[in-house]
Amino acid sequence: MAKPKLIQVFEHQRLLKNNTYDGVRFEDRYFRALLKLNELHNSKYFTPIYEGIKFSGYVGVLQVDDLVIEVLPKVEGCTAENNQWRDVLIEMLRVTHQLKVNELGQASVARQSIHLLDIYFDWFLTEVEQLVHAGLIKQYRKETKNTLALKGKLEFAGHIRKNLVHQERFYTTHQVYDQDHLLHRVMNEALQVVEVMSKGTYRYGRCKAVQLNFPEVSALVVVAQTFDKIGFNRKNQAYQTVIALARLIILNYSPNVKHGDEQMLALMFDMNDLWEKYVLAKLQQQANGEWLVKGQDSKRFWEYKTIRPDIVLQHIASGEIVIIDTKWKNYAYDRIGMDDLRQIYVYNEFWEAKLGMLLYPSPQGSKIAVRGAYARNGYLGQIVVVTVLDSEGRLNKELGYNLFRLVSNALLELVYVSD
């Protein structure tokens, strides 16, 4: 595989076949491979259009053969450059614990030739190296084969079939205590993916060195159900991070889709979900003991159906509850849907929250854009926008503080109106 070429695009942007982006031609073979990859992932990453594709609300990184496509988030009106938005995405993934950027990773992030796949792959290799250095664990497993000594359970039918003329042998099922177990087999499969996807890059030599120090283990066909069989305890808890990364790498790797020859991998994130998790994380960081912050709190709605607002805030001293529903899209008053307003109304009713908010990203300024009261109960429904980037084009670290200030002001206004 040749050294990867990089194209950076924004969510909802189009790529047209045979056009050139960032000095890279979007060839027909890349177009056809992406169509296969998208179909494998239920067509959620982009929509095919005439002679091209249009990306959806997913962000992250796609690789087909030697082409890497970074799909970046963006808020209309913000003037940050591509690499700044890339850093915004990396910071969001880091804050929401979907990406670990250690000292080595931070140095890599500063290099424009390093993309998101590099960060994930380097993180995985670092975790494997640390486990190898600390000493890989052994586990018991069952093995069925011929031995020269009778141990374990004699498999009588297999013994007769295999050893009719070798009476000195015993075909048995017995326990073996070694490093050839499920955890290491999964890690080995992920190492093979990293090797294939790293050819032509700086990482290839490092990956081969890690494989050289890794024990020989049996091959394994890894599917989603494989990870359900893995249980963690005090002995193997150090493997939790590396297995989570292996799951991400293996299950998103799609070699030979529909008998093709392409090597393909997708690490994509729903931007609405990522925005929700980021806001939740910033609120939890800056609650300062005054607020209880919960995400995806659920209540029974109808029969066995439940409802879950994105974020529920409860003021510890007063007990006041505030509902926040996050929206990663550009705010416009004429685009406010009745469904969203009805949703906030239902949340307010079930949580007895006198204040509900629809939260949108903003290119500049955090404010309450629209306020109004529901006719039936007088509860408030508000449209709130918060600044995503600071003055230097970096992710706004004061987002939680700004939002709490808006919430507190709204509650004071509610008290004043009720009086």
C-alpha positions in Angstrom: 0.0 0.0 0.0 1.4 3.4 -1.0 1.8 6.3 1.5 -1.7 7.5 2.4 -3.1 10.7 0.8 -5.3 13.0 2.8 -8.5 14.9 2.0 -10.2 17.0 4.6 -13.9 17.8 4.3 -16.6 19.2 6.5 -19.8 17.4 7.5 -22.5 17.8 4.9 -19.9 18.7 2.2 -19.7 17.0 -1.2 -17.0 15.2 -2.9 -17.3 14.9 -6.7 -15.6 12.1 -8.7 -12.4 13.1 -10.5 -12.3 16.5 -8.8 -9.1 17.5 -6.9 -9.2 18.3 -3.2 -6.2 19.3 -1.1 -4.0 18.3 -4.1 -5.5 14.8 -4.2 -7.7 13.5 -7.1 -10.9 11.8 -5.9 -10.6 8.9 -8.3 -13.4 6.5 -9.4 -11.9 3.6 -7.5 -12.1 5.6 -4.2 -15.7 6.5 -5.1 -16.7 2.9 -5.7 -14.9 1.7 -2.6 -16.7 4.3 -0.4 -20.0 3.2 -1.7 -19.3 -0.3 -0.6 -18.1 0.8 2.8 -21.2 3.0 3.3 -23.5 0.2 2.4 -21.8 -2.0 4.9 -22.5 0.6 7.6 -26.2 1.0 6.7 -25.6 4.1 4.4 -25.3 6.4 7.4 -22.0 8.1 6.7 -23.0 9.9 3.4 -25.6 10.0 0.6 -24.6 9.0 -3.0 -25.3 11.8 -5.4 -24.7 12.2 -9.1 -21.0 11.5 -9.7 -20.2 12.0 -6.1 -21.1 11.7 -2.4 -22.6 14.1 0.2 -21.5 13.6 3.8 -24.1 13.4 6.6 -23.8 14.4 10.3 -21.0 11.9 11.0 -17.5 13.1 11.6 -14.2 11.2 11.9 -12.0 9.4 9.5 -12.4 7.0 6.6 -9.6 5.1 4.8 -9.9 3.3 1.5 -6.7 1.9 0.2 -4.2 4.8 0.2 -6.8 7.6 0.6 -7.6 9.0 4.1 -10.7 11.3 4.3 -11.1 13.3 7.5 -14.7 14.5 8.0 -14.6 17.5 10.3 -17.4 19.3 12.2 -18.1 23.0 11.6 -20.5 25.7 12.7 -21.5 28.2 10.0 -20.1 31.7 10.7 -16.9 30.4 12.4 -13.8 31.3 10.5 -11.4 28.6 11.8 -9.2 26.8 9.4 -9.4 23.1 8.6 -6.7 22.1 11.0 -8.3 24.1 13.8 -11.6 22.2 13.3 -9.6 19.0 13.3 -8.1 20.0 16.7 -11.7 20.8 17.9 -12.8 17.3 16.9 -9.8 15.7 18.7 -10.5 17.8 21.8 -14.2 16.8 21.8 -13.2 13.1 21.5 -10.7 13.5 24.3 -13.1 15.2 26.7 -15.7 12.6 26.0 -13.2 9.8 26.6 -13.5 8.5 23.1 -9.9 9.4 22.4 -6.8 9.5 24.5 -4.1 12.0 23.5 -1.0 11.4 25.7 2.3 13.3 25.4 3.3 11.4 22.3 -0.1 11.9 20.8 0.0 15.6 21.5 3.2 15.9 19.6 1.7 14.0 16.7 -1.4 16.1 16.6 0.8 19.2 15.8 2.0 17.5 12.7 -0.3 18.0 9.8 0.7 14.7 8.2 -0.8 12.9 11.2 -4.5 12.1 11.0 -7.0 10.6 13.4 -6.3 7.0 12.4 -2.7 7.6 13.3 -3.7 8.8 16.8 -5.9 5.7 17.4 -3.4 3.3 16.0 -0.5 4.8 18.0 -2.6 4.7 21.1 -3.3 1.0 20.5 0.3 0.2 19.9 1.4 2.1 23.0 -1.1 0.1 25.1 0.2 -3.2 23.7 3.8 -2.2 24.3 3.0 -1.3 27.9 1.3 -4.7 28.5 4.2 -6.6 26.9 6.7 -4.7 29.0 4.7 -5.4 32.2 4.3 -9.1 31.3 1.4 -10.6 29.4 -0.9 -12.7 31.6 -1.5 -16.4 31.2 -4.9 -18.1 31.4 -6.2 -21.7 31.4 -7.7 -23.0 28.2 -8.8 -26.4 26.9 -6.8 -28.1 24.2 -7.7 -31.3 22.3 -4.8 -33.0 20.6 -2.5 -36.1 20.6 0.0 -36.3 23.5 2.6 -38.9 24.6 1.1 -39.1 28.1 -2.4 -39.7 29.3 -3.7 -36.4 30.8 -7.1 -34.9 31.0 -10.0 -36.6 29.4 -9.4 -39.3 26.8 -11.5 -38.6 23.6 -12.2 -42.2 22.8 -13.7 -41.8 19.4 -11.0 -39.5 18.2 -8.3 -41.7 19.8 -9.5 -44.8 17.8 -9.6 -42.7 14.6 -6.2 -41.1 14.9 -4.1 -43.6 16.8 -5.0 -47.0 15.4 -1.4 -47.5 14.4 0.2 -45.2 17.0 -0.6 -46.9 20.3 2.0 -44.8 22.1 -0.2 -41.7 21.7 -3.3 -40.5 23.5 -5.9 -38.2 22.0 -7.1 -36.1 25.0 -8.8 -32.9 26.0 -6.7 -31.2 28.7 -6.1 -27.8 30.2 -3.1 -25.7 29.1 -1.9 -22.6 31.0 -0.3 -20.2 28.5 -0.6 -16.9 26.7 -2.7 -18.3 23.8 -6.1 -17.1 25.0 -9.0 -15.0 23.8 -7.6 -11.6 25.0 -4.3 -12.1 23.1 -6.0 -13.5 20.0 -8.2 -10.4 19.7 -5.2 -8.2 20.2 -3.3 -10.1 17.5 -6.1 -9.6 15.0 -6.1 -5.9 15.7 -2.3 -5.8 15.3 -2.8 -7.4 11.8 -5.3 -4.7 10.9 -2.9 -1.9 12.0 -0.1 -3.5 10.0 -2.2 -3.6 6.8 -3.4 -0.1 7.2 0.0 1.3 8.1 2.1 0.2 5.1 3.9 3.2 3.7 3.7 5.2 6.9 6.1 5.9 9.8 4.1 3.5 11.9 4.7 0.3 9.9 8.2 -0.4 11.4 6.9 0.1 15.0 3.9 -2.2 14.4 6.2 -5.0 13.1 8.5 -4.6 16.2 5.4 -4.9 18.4 4.3 -8.0 16.6 7.8 -9.5 16.9 7.6 -9.2 20.7 4.1 -10.5 20.8 3.6 -14.2 21.5 2.4 -16.6 18.8 -1.3 -17.2 19.2 -4.0 -19.0 17.3 -5.9 -17.2 14.6 -9.4 -16.1 15.4 -12.3 -14.7 13.4 -13.5 -11.8 15.5 -17.1 -10.6 15.3 -19.1 -8.4 17.6 -20.2 -11.3 19.7 -16.6 -12.2 20.4 -16.3 -9.3 22.8 -19.4 -10.4 24.7 -17.4 -13.4 25.8 -14.7 -11.3 27.4 -15.0 -10.7 31.1 -12.7 -8.5 33.2 -11.5 -9.2 36.7 -8.6 -8.0 38.9 -6.1 -10.1 37.0 -6.9 -8.8 33.5 -8.3 -5.3 34.2 -5.2 -3.7 32.6 -6.5 -5.1 29.3 -9.7 -3.0 29.3 -8.4 -0.1 27.3 -6.5 -2.2 24.7 -9.5 -4.4 24.1 -11.8 -1.4 23.7 -9.4 -0.1 21.1 -9.1 -3.5 19.4 -12.9 -3.6 19.2 -13.0 -0.2 17.6 -10.3 -1.1 15.1 -11.5 -4.7 14.2 -15.3 -4.1 13.9 -14.7 -1.0 11.7 -12.3 -2.7 9.4 -13.9 -4.0 6.2 -11.5 -5.9 4.0 -12.6 -7.5 0.8 -16.2 -6.1 0.9 -18.3 -7.9 -1.6 -15.2 -9.7 -3.0 -13.4 -6.5 -3.7 -9.7 -5.9 -3.1 -9.9 -2.7 -1.2 -8.7 -2.3 2.4 -11.2 -0.1 4.2 -11.7 1.3 7.7 -14.1 3.8 9.2 -13.9 5.5 12.6 -16.9 7.8 12.5 -18.9 9.5 15.2 -22.5 10.9 15.1 -21.9 14.6 15.7 -25.2 15.1 17.5 -24.2 12.4 20.0 -20.7 13.8 20.3 -22.0 17.3 20.9 -24.4 16.0 23.6 -21.6 14.1 25.4 -19.3 17.1 25.2 -21.8 19.5 26.7 -22.6 16.9 29.4 -18.9 16.5 30.2 -18.3 20.3 30.4 -21.3 20.7 32.7 -20.1 17.9 35.0 -16.6 19.5 35.1 -17.9 22.9 36.1 -20.9 22.0 38.4 -18.8 23.1 41.4 -20.9 21.1 43.8 -23.9 23.4 43.2 -25.6 21.2 40.5 -26.3 17.5 40.0 -25.8 16.8 36.3 -27.2 13.6 34.7 -27.2 12.4 31.1 -29.8 10.2 29.5 -32.0 10.0 32.7 -35.1 8.0 31.8 -38.7 7.8 32.9 -41.5 5.5 31.9 -43.7 7.2 29.3 -46.2 4.7 27.9 -46.4 0.9 28.7 -42.7 -0.1 28.5 -41.6 2.9 26.4 -39.4 5.4 28.1 -38.3 9.0 27.4 -34.8 10.3 28.0 -33.8 14.0 27.8 -30.2 14.6 26.9 -29.2 16.4 30.1 -31.0 16.9 33.4 -29.7 19.6 35.8 -30.9 19.7 39.4 -29.9 22.6 41.7 -28.8 21.0 44.9 -29.9 23.8 47.3 -33.3 24.7 45.7 -34.1 21.4 44.0 -35.0 23.2 40.8 -34.8 21.0 37.7 -33.7 22.2 34.2 -34.0 20.1 31.1 -31.5 20.5 28.2 -31.9 19.0 24.8 -28.8 19.5 22.6 -28.9 20.1 18.8 -25.8 20.1 16.6 -27.1 22.3 13.8 -27.2 25.9 12.9 -29.9 27.8 14.8 -32.5 29.8 12.9 -35.8 30.9 14.3 -37.8 29.8 11.3 -36.3 26.3 11.5 -37.5 25.6 15.1 -39.7 22.6 14.8 -42.9 22.0 16.7 -41.7 18.5 17.4 -38.7 20.0 19.4 -41.0 22.3 21.3 -43.4 19.4 22.1 -40.5 17.3 23.2 -39.3 19.9 25.7 -42.9 20.3 26.9 -43.2 16.6 27.6 -39.8 16.5 29.4 -40.9 19.5 31.6 -44.1 17.7 32.5 -42.5 14.4 33.5 -39.6 15.9 35.4 -41.7 18.8 36.8 -39.0 21.1 35.4 -40.2 24.7 35.1 -37.4 25.4 32.6 -36.5 23.5 29.4 -33.9 24.5 26.9 -33.0 23.6 23.3 -29.2 24.1 23.0 -27.5 25.0 19.7 -23.9 25.8 18.9 -23.1 29.4 18.0 -20.3 31.1 16.0 -20.1 33.9 18.6 -21.8 34.8 21.9 -23.7 32.7 24.4 -27.2 33.9 24.9 -30.9 33.0 25.3 -32.1 33.5 21.7 -35.8 32.9 22.2 -37.9 32.6 25.3 -41.5 31.7 25.7 -44.0 30.1 28.1 -46.2 27.0 27.5 -49.8 28.1 27.6 -51.1 25.1 29.7 -48.7 25.1 32.7 -46.6 28.3 32.3 -43.3 26.4 32.2 -40.6 28.1 30.2 -39.2 26.8 26.9 -36.0 28.5 25.7 -33.7 28.4 22.7 -30.1 28.9 23.9 -27.0 29.3 21.8 -23.5 28.8 23.2 -20.1 29.7 21.7 -18.2 26.7 20.4 -14.8 28.4 19.6 -12.9 31.1 21.5 -11.3 34.1 20.0 -8.2 32.1 18.9 -10.2 29.5 17.1 -9.9 26.8 19.8 -12.7 24.9 21.5 -14.3 27.1 24.1 -13.3 25.8 27.5 -15.8 28.0 29.3 -18.8 26.4 27.7 -20.0 24.8 30.9 -19.5 28.0 32.9 -21.4 30.1 30.2 -24.3 27.7 30.2 -24.6 27.6 33.9 -24.7 31.4 34.0 -27.5 31.4 31.4 -29.5 28.7 33.4 -29.1 30.7 36.6 -30.3 33.9 35.0 -33.3 32.1 33.5 -34.3 30.6 36.9 -34.0 34.1 38.5 -36.2 35.5 35.7 -38.7 32.6 36.4 -38.8 33.5 40.1 -39.3 37.2 39.3 -42.2 36.5 36.9 -43.9 34.1 39.3 -43.7 36.7 42.1 
